[in-house]
Amino acid sequence: MTEVLDNIAALLRYPTDEYKQRIDASIRTIKTTCSDNDVPLARLLAFNEAMRDLSLADLEELYTRTFDINPVSSLEVGWHLHGETYERGAFLVTMREVLRRCQVEELTELPDHLTHVLPAVARMSEEEAEAFVSQQLLKALNKMLEGFIGKENPYEHVLVATKELLMHNVVSPVGASHD
C-alpha cells in the first residue's frame, strides 16, 4: 500500500514535466496491487483521459484553479476538520510529529496536506492508520469532495480513488465511518 499511496500523493502535487509519468506510475501500481476493487483504477483511467492531451502549462493552470486560487477544494486535512481554529494548529503540530516519526519529508505544503498525509498513512502501523483514516481522513476527504460536486474537475477522480483505496485497504468494514 505504501507505493500506491505515495503515487496517489504524487498526483496531488503541483504538476512538473514528469506529471504524466506520475499518472502512468499510479495506474500501473493500482493494476498490480488493487485488483479486488475496480473503482480506483477506473477513476485513475478517467483522470488520465482528462489530462492526457493537456500541455504542462494547462496542467499547471488546472491545478492552480483547483487547489490554489479560489480553490474548488483545499487538500489540507486539518482545515476541513477544524477550519481556522486553535484545534487546527494542534493538528498541524501532531501531523508534523507523525511525518517525522514516519520519515516523510515535509516539502513546501503544510504537514496536513494530502501530499504528506497519504505517505504518512502508508507508513503508520495498521492500527494507527485505521484509526486515523476512519476517524479523521475519510471525514476530510468527504468535505474535499463536496467542493467538486457539479464541477466536472478531473481531480475529483483522484480524490474518489483515494477514498476508495483507504476504505477498502486501510479501514476494516466494522470500523468504517464514512460520513
C-alpha contacts under 8 A as a table, 3 or more apart, distances in Angstrom:
res1	aa1	res2	aa2	distance
1	M	4	V	5.08
1	M	5	L	6.18
1	M	33	T	7.62
1	M	122	A	6.18
1	M	169	N	7.79
2	T	5	L	5.42
2	T	6	D	6.01
2	T	119	P	6.79
2	T	122	A	4.67
2	T	123	R	6.77
3	E	6	D	5.05
3	E	7	N	6.03
3	E	29	T	7.17
4	V	7	N	5.25
4	V	8	I	6.25
4	V	26	S	6.69
4	V	29	T	5.96
4	V	30	I	6.50
4	V	33	T	7.68
5	L	8	I	5.00
5	L	9	A	6.02
5	L	118	L	5.56
5	L	119	P	5.85
5	L	122	A	6.36
5	L	162	T	7.92
6	D	9	A	5.10
6	D	10	A	6.28
6	D	118	L	6.71
6	D	119	P	5.22
6	D	122	A	7.78
7	N	10	A	5.00
7	N	11	L	6.62
7	N	22	R	6.83
7	N	23	I	8.00
7	N	25	A	6.86
7	N	26	S	5.17
7	N	29	T	7.95
8	I	11	L	5.21
8	I	12	L	6.83
8	I	26	S	6.32
8	I	118	L	7.85
8	I	158	V	7.30
8	I	162	T	7.11
9	A	12	L	5.21
9	A	13	R	6.80
9	A	114	L	6.53
9	A	115	T	4.51
9	A	116	H	7.33
9	A	118	L	6.11
9	A	119	P	7.04
10	A	13	R	5.32
10	A	22	R	6.59
10	A	115	T	6.69
11	L	14	Y	7.96
11	L	15	P	7.87
11	L	19	Y	7.38
11	L	22	R	6.40
11	L	23	I	6.61
11	L	158	V	7.61
12	L	114	L	7.39
12	L	115	T	6.16
12	L	158	V	8.00
13	R	115	T	6.47
14	Y	60	E	6.83
14	Y	63	Y	6.59
15	P	18	E	7.66
15	P	19	Y	5.34
15	P	56	L	7.21
15	P	59	L	6.32
15	P	60	E	5.71
15	P	63	Y	7.37
16	T	19	Y	5.35
16	T	56	L	6.96
16	T	60	E	7.88
17	D	20	K	7.74
17	D	56	L	6.69
18	E	21	Q	5.23
18	E	22	R	6.46
19	Y	22	R	4.99
19	Y	23	I	6.57
20	K	23	I	5.03
20	K	24	D	6.35
20	K	48	N	8.00
20	K	51	M	7.95
20	K	52	R	7.33
21	Q	24	D	4.97
21	Q	25	A	6.07
22	R	25	A	5.08
22	R	26	S	6.19
23	I	26	S	5.15
23	I	27	I	6.29
23	I	44	L	7.66
23	I	48	N	6.52
24	D	27	I	5.15
24	D	28	R	6.18
24	D	48	N	7.94
25	A	28	R	5.14
25	A	29	T	6.12
26	S	29	T	5.17
26	S	30	I	6.13
26	S	44	L	7.72
27	I	30	I	5.17
27	I	31	K	6.13
27	I	41	L	6.51
27	I	44	L	6.37
27	I	45	L	7.15
28	R	31	K	5.17
28	R	32	T	6.40
29	T	32	T	5.33
29	T	33	T	5.87
29	T	34	C	7.96
30	I	33	T	5.15
30	I	34	C	5.22
30	I	35	S	7.40
30	I	40	P	7.28
30	I	41	L	6.12
31	K	34	C	6.04
31	K	35	S	6.10
31	K	41	L	6.78
32	T	35	S	6.63
34	C	37	N	5.98
34	C	38	D	7.83
35	S	38	D	6.78
37	N	40	P	6.89
37	N	41	L	7.92
37	N	168	H	7.74
38	D	41	L	5.60
38	D	42	A	6.13
39	V	42	A	5.12
39	V	43	R	6.04
39	V	161	A	6.55
39	V	164	E	6.91
40	P	43	R	5.14
40	P	44	L	6.14
40	P	160	V	7.34
40	P	161	A	4.10
40	P	162	T	7.15
40	P	164	E	6.32
40	P	165	L	6.58
41	L	44	L	5.13
41	L	45	L	6.05
41	L	161	A	7.40
42	A	45	L	5.14
42	A	46	A	6.22
43	R	46	A	5.06
43	R	47	F	6.15
43	R	157	H	4.88
43	R	158	V	6.67
43	R	160	V	7.17
43	R	161	A	5.81
44	L	47	F	4.83
44	L	48	N	6.03
44	L	157	H	6.31
44	L	158	V	6.32
44	L	161	A	6.92
45	L	48	N	4.98
45	L	49	E	6.16
46	A	49	E	5.02
46	A	50	A	6.27
46	A	154	P	7.72
46	A	157	H	6.95
47	F	50	A	5.16
47	F	51	M	6.18
47	F	154	P	5.44
47	F	155	Y	6.97
47	F	157	H	5.79
47	F	158	V	6.94
48	N	51	M	5.14
48	N	52	R	5.57
49	E	52	R	5.34
49	E	53	D	7.96
50	A	53	D	7.45
50	A	154	P	6.22
51	M	54	L	5.47
51	M	59	L	7.37
51	M	154	P	7.58
54	L	57	A	7.89
54	L	58	D	5.58
54	L	59	L	6.09
55	S	58	D	5.07
55	S	59	L	6.17
56	L	59	L	4.96
56	L	60	E	6.10
57	A	60	E	5.11
57	A	61	E	6.14
58	D	61	E	5.01
58	D	62	L	6.08
59	L	62	L	5.17
59	L	63	Y	6.16
60	E	63	Y	5.15
60	E	64	T	6.12
61	E	64	T	5.11
61	E	65	R	6.01
62	L	65	R	5.09
62	L	66	T	5.95
63	Y	66	T	5.07
63	Y	67	F	5.96
63	Y	68	D	7.44
64	T	67	F	5.44
64	T	68	D	4.79
64	T	69	I	5.97
64	T	71	P	7.71
65	R	68	D	6.01
65	R	69	I	5.43
65	R	70	N	6.82
65	R	71	P	6.02
65	R	72	V	7.41
66	T	69	I	7.31
66	T	70	N	7.70
66	T	71	P	4.96
66	T	72	V	5.00
66	T	73	S	6.57
66	T	153	N	7.86
66	T	155	Y	7.88
67	F	70	N	7.58
67	F	71	P	4.50
67	F	72	V	6.19
67	F	73	S	5.69
67	F	74	S	5.55
67	F	75	L	7.11
68	D	71	P	5.16
68	D	74	S	7.60
71	P	74	S	6.42
72	V	147	G	5.31
72	V	148	F	6.30
73	S	144	M	5.51
73	S	145	L	7.57
73	S	147	G	5.34
73	S	148	F	7.24
74	S	79	W	7.83
74	S	80	H	7.90
74	S	144	M	6.65
75	L	113	H	5.40
75	L	114	L	5.61
75	L	144	M	7.10
76	E	79	W	5.51
76	E	80	H	6.79
76	E	110	L	7.51
76	E	112	D	5.24
76	E	113	H	4.19
76	E	114	L	6.27
77	V	80	H	5.39
77	V	81	L	6.37
77	V	112	D	5.35
77	V	113	H	6.08
77	V	114	L	6.79
77	V	137	L	6.79
77	V	140	A	5.48
77	V	141	L	7.63
78	G	81	L	4.98
78	G	82	H	5.70
78	G	83	G	7.04
78	G	88	R	5.44
78	G	91	F	6.27
78	G	92	L	7.03
78	G	112	D	5.84
78	G	140	A	7.71
79	W	82	H	5.32
79	W	83	G	4.41
79	W	84	E	6.53
79	W	88	R	6.52
80	H	83	G	5.86
80	H	140	A	5.31
80	H	143	K	6.41
80	H	144	M	7.30
81	L	88	R	7.66
81	L	136	Q	7.37
81	L	139	K	7.41
81	L	140	A	5.96
82	H	85	T	6.02
82	H	87	E	6.07
82	H	88	R	5.24
83	G	88	R	6.65
84	E	88	R	6.37
85	T	88	R	5.43
85	T	89	G	7.02
86	Y	89	G	5.15
86	Y	90	A	6.49
87	E	90	A	5.04
87	E	91	F	6.07
88	R	91	F	4.82
88	R	92	L	6.11
89	G	92	L	5.08
89	G	93	V	6.37
90	A	93	V	5.12
90	A	94	T	6.23
91	F	94	T	5.01
91	F	95	M	6.05
91	F	112	D	7.75
92	L	95	M	5.03
92	L	96	R	6.09
92	L	110	L	7.62
92	L	111	P	6.05
92	L	112	D	6.02
93	V	96	R	5.13
93	V	97	E	6.39
94	T	97	E	5.13
94	T	98	V	6.22
95	M	98	V	4.85
95	M	99	L	6.04
95	M	111	P	5.69
95	M	112	D	6.06
95	M	117	V	7.85
96	R	99	L	5.13
96	R	100	R	6.26
96	R	106	E	7.90
96	R	111	P	5.47
96	R	112	D	7.92
97	E	100	R	5.12
97	E	101	R	6.13
98	V	101	R	5.06
98	V	102	C	5.94
98	V	120	A	7.04
99	L	102	C	5.12
99	L	103	Q	5.81
99	L	104	V	4.88
99	L	105	E	6.88
99	L	106	E	7.13
99	L	111	P	7.37
99	L	116	H	7.34
99	L	117	V	7.82
99	L	120	A	5.96
100	R	103	Q	4.97
100	R	104	V	6.17
100	R	105	E	7.37
101	R	104	V	7.81
102	C	120	A	5.81
102	C	123	R	5.72
102	C	124	M	6.61
103	Q	120	A	7.89
104	V	116	H	6.92
104	V	119	P	6.71
104	V	120	A	6.20
105	E	116	H	7.71
106	E	109	E	7.24
106	E	110	L	7.58
106	E	111	P	6.40
106	E	116	H	6.73
107	L	110	L	7.85
109	E	113	H	6.17
109	E	115	T	7.90
109	E	116	H	7.99
110	L	113	H	5.60
111	P	116	H	6.09
111	P	117	V	7.26
112	D	116	H	6.65
112	D	117	V	6.06
113	H	116	H	5.55
113	H	117	V	6.09
114	L	117	V	4.69
114	L	118	L	5.69
115	T	118	L	6.10
115	T	119	P	7.16
116	H	119	P	5.76
116	H	120	A	6.33
117	V	120	A	5.04
117	V	121	V	6.14
118	L	121	V	5.12
118	L	122	A	6.33
119	P	122	A	5.05
119	P	123	R	6.50
120	A	123	R	5.17
120	A	124	M	6.24
121	V	124	M	5.18
121	V	129	A	5.42
121	V	132	F	7.96
121	V	133	V	7.85
122	A	129	A	7.51
124	M	127	E	7.95
124	M	128	E	5.96
124	M	129	A	5.42
125	S	128	E	5.23
125	S	129	A	6.00
126	E	129	A	5.22
126	E	130	E	6.12
126	E	170	V	7.39
127	E	130	E	5.21
127	E	131	A	6.22
128	E	131	A	5.21
128	E	132	F	6.07
129	A	132	F	5.19
129	A	133	V	5.90
129	A	170	V	6.72
129	A	171	V	7.99
130	E	133	V	5.26
130	E	134	S	5.90
130	E	170	V	5.53
130	E	171	V	4.98
130	E	172	S	7.41
130	E	175	G	7.88
131	A	134	S	5.36
131	A	135	Q	5.77
131	A	136	Q	7.97
131	A	171	V	7.89
132	F	135	Q	5.39
132	F	136	Q	5.51
132	F	137	L	6.33
133	V	136	Q	5.54
133	V	137	L	4.51
133	V	138	L	5.72
133	V	166	L	7.20
133	V	170	V	7.41
133	V	171	V	6.92
134	S	137	L	6.49
134	S	138	L	5.87
134	S	139	K	7.76
134	S	171	V	6.32
134	S	175	G	6.82
134	S	176	A	5.56
134	S	177	S	5.74
134	S	178	H	7.13
135	Q	138	L	7.10
135	Q	139	K	7.17
135	Q	177	S	7.16
136	Q	139	K	5.40
136	Q	140	A	6.35
137	L	140	A	5.09
137	L	141	L	6.10
138	L	141	L	4.97
138	L	142	N	6.12
138	L	163	K	6.76
138	L	177	S	7.76
138	L	178	H	5.93
138	L	179	D	7.65
139	K	142	N	5.21
139	K	143	K	6.45
139	K	178	H	6.56
139	K	179	D	6.19
140	A	143	K	5.12
140	A	144	M	6.16
141	L	144	M	4.90
141	L	145	L	6.08
141	L	159	L	7.16
141	L	163	K	6.80
142	N	145	L	5.11
142	N	146	E	6.36
142	N	178	H	7.79
142	N	179	D	7.16
143	K	146	E	5.14
143	K	147	G	7.12
144	M	147	G	5.71
144	M	148	F	7.45
145	L	148	F	5.29
145	L	149	I	6.97
145	L	156	E	6.75
145	L	159	L	7.00
145	L	160	V	7.64
146	E	149	I	5.57
148	F	151	K	5.30
148	F	152	E	7.15
148	F	153	N	6.69
148	F	156	E	6.23
149	I	152	E	7.58
152	E	156	E	7.71
153	N	156	E	5.82
154	P	157	H	5.69
154	P	158	V	7.51
155	Y	158	V	5.19
155	Y	159	L	6.55
156	E	159	L	5.18
156	E	160	V	6.11
157	H	160	V	5.20
157	H	161	A	6.04
158	V	161	A	5.09
158	V	162	T	6.09
159	L	162	T	4.93
159	L	163	K	6.16
160	V	163	K	5.08
160	V	164	E	6.15
161	A	164	E	5.13
161	A	165	L	6.09
162	T	165	L	5.14
162	T	166	L	6.19
163	K	166	L	5.21
163	K	167	M	6.06
164	E	167	M	5.11
164	E	168	H	6.07
165	L	168	H	5.37
165	L	169	N	5.68
165	L	170	V	7.55
166	L	169	N	5.32
166	L	170	V	5.05
166	L	171	V	6.42
167	M	170	V	6.05
167	M	171	V	5.22
167	M	172	S	7.58
167	M	176	A	7.24
168	H	171	V	6.34
168	H	172	S	7.42
169	N	172	S	7.79
171	V	175	G	6.40
171	V	176	A	5.80
172	S	175	G	5.35
172	S	176	A	6.10
173	P	176	A	5.26
